Amino acid sequence: MKFVALTAIIPQDSEEEAIEIAKGAGAGAVTILHGRNIGLKEKKIFFGVTLEESVTVLLFILPRKLSMRVMKALRDALDIENDENGSMIFTFSLDHVAGLNKEELHKFENEIKTIL
């Protein structure tokens, strides 16, 4: 089974919704990172404090055949194409993966069978 890492950078207030959407589309475990988004446009300054967007980075390890379904579900539900929300989703191939839970591997196998 070939795996990819699906990374979703979303506004922090969409974190729970995004996780539920991804799991509904077949994703399993997720690693959650919190950060700030510094875009091209100058940020607002209020009493000397720069206001930056808080973002969540969701990292899923998924079988390649399942990754597009999860990506499409997130893209459609969270309106990723809208430039105003500062979101982004991308995947990259993984050559070697160790440490995946066997229960999750069986879940992936069943999800892929339903796709085919």
C-alpha positions as CSV (number, residue, x, y, z in Angstrom):
1,M,0.0,0.0,0.0
2,K,1.4,3.4,-1.0
3,F,1.0,6.2,1.5
4,V,0.8,10.0,1.3
5,A,0.9,12.7,4.0
6,L,-2.1,15.0,3.6
7,T,-1.5,18.4,5.2
8,A,-4.3,20.8,5.8
9,I,-3.6,24.4,7.0
10,I,-6.9,25.9,8.2
11,P,-8.2,28.6,10.5
12,Q,-8.0,27.4,14.1
13,D,-11.7,27.9,14.6
14,S,-12.4,25.2,11.9
15,E,-10.2,22.6,13.5
16,E,-13.0,20.3,15.0
17,E,-15.1,20.6,11.9
18,A,-12.2,19.7,9.6
19,I,-11.3,16.6,11.7
20,E,-14.9,15.3,11.6
21,I,-15.1,15.9,7.8
22,A,-11.8,14.1,7.3
23,K,-12.8,11.1,9.4
24,G,-16.2,11.0,7.7
25,A,-14.3,10.7,4.4
26,G,-12.2,7.8,5.7
27,A,-9.2,9.4,7.5
28,G,-7.9,7.9,10.7
29,A,-5.5,9.4,13.2
30,V,-4.4,13.0,12.9
31,T,-1.5,15.0,14.3
32,I,-2.5,18.6,15.2
33,L,-0.1,21.5,15.2
34,H,-0.9,25.1,16.1
35,G,0.7,28.1,14.5
36,R,0.3,31.6,13.0
37,N,-0.3,32.6,9.4
38,I,1.8,35.5,8.1
39,G,0.6,36.3,4.6
40,L,1.6,38.7,1.9
41,K,-0.7,41.4,3.2
42,E,0.3,43.6,6.1
43,K,-1.4,42.6,9.4
44,K,-3.5,44.9,11.4
45,I,-1.8,46.6,14.4
46,F,-3.9,47.4,17.4
47,F,-2.3,49.4,20.2
48,G,1.1,48.2,19.0
49,V,0.2,44.5,18.9
50,T,0.2,42.8,15.5
51,L,-2.9,40.8,14.9
52,E,-2.0,37.5,13.2
53,E,-4.3,34.6,12.2
54,S,-4.1,31.5,14.4
55,V,-4.0,28.4,12.2
56,T,-4.2,24.7,12.8
57,V,-2.1,22.3,10.7
58,L,-3.6,18.8,10.4
59,L,-1.3,16.0,9.3
60,F,-2.9,12.7,8.1
61,I,-1.0,9.7,6.9
62,L,-3.3,8.1,4.3
63,P,-3.3,5.5,1.6
64,R,-2.8,7.2,-1.8
65,K,-6.1,5.9,-3.1
66,L,-8.0,7.4,-0.1
67,S,-6.2,10.8,0.0
68,M,-8.1,12.5,-2.8
69,R,-11.5,11.6,-1.3
70,V,-10.4,13.2,2.0
71,M,-8.9,16.2,0.3
72,K,-12.0,16.8,-1.8
73,A,-14.3,16.5,1.3
74,L,-12.2,19.1,3.2
75,R,-11.9,21.4,0.1
76,D,-15.6,21.5,-0.5
77,A,-16.8,21.7,3.1
78,L,-14.3,24.4,4.2
79,D,-14.4,26.5,1.0
80,I,-10.6,26.1,0.6
81,E,-10.7,27.8,-2.8
82,N,-11.8,31.1,-1.1
83,D,-8.6,33.3,-0.8
84,E,-10.1,35.1,2.2
85,N,-9.8,32.2,4.6
86,G,-6.1,31.6,4.1
87,S,-6.4,27.8,4.0
88,M,-4.4,25.3,2.0
89,I,-4.4,21.5,1.5
90,F,-1.6,19.5,-0.1
91,T,-0.2,16.0,-0.2
92,F,3.2,14.5,-0.7
93,S,4.3,10.9,-1.3
94,L,5.9,8.9,1.5
95,D,8.5,6.3,0.6
96,H,8.7,4.6,3.9
97,V,6.3,4.6,6.8
98,A,6.7,2.9,10.2
99,G,4.6,2.9,13.3
100,L,1.1,2.8,11.8
101,N,-1.5,1.2,14.0
102,K,-2.6,-2.2,12.7
103,E,-6.2,-1.4,13.4
104,E,-5.9,1.7,11.3
105,L,-4.3,-0.3,8.5
106,H,-7.3,-2.6,8.5
107,K,-9.6,0.4,8.5
108,F,-7.8,1.8,5.4
109,E,-8.0,-1.6,3.6
110,N,-11.8,-1.6,4.2
111,E,-12.2,2.0,3.0
112,I,-10.2,1.3,-0.1
113,K,-12.4,-1.8,-0.9
114,T,-15.5,0.4,-0.8
115,I,-13.9,2.9,-3.2
116,L,-13.1,0.2,-5.7
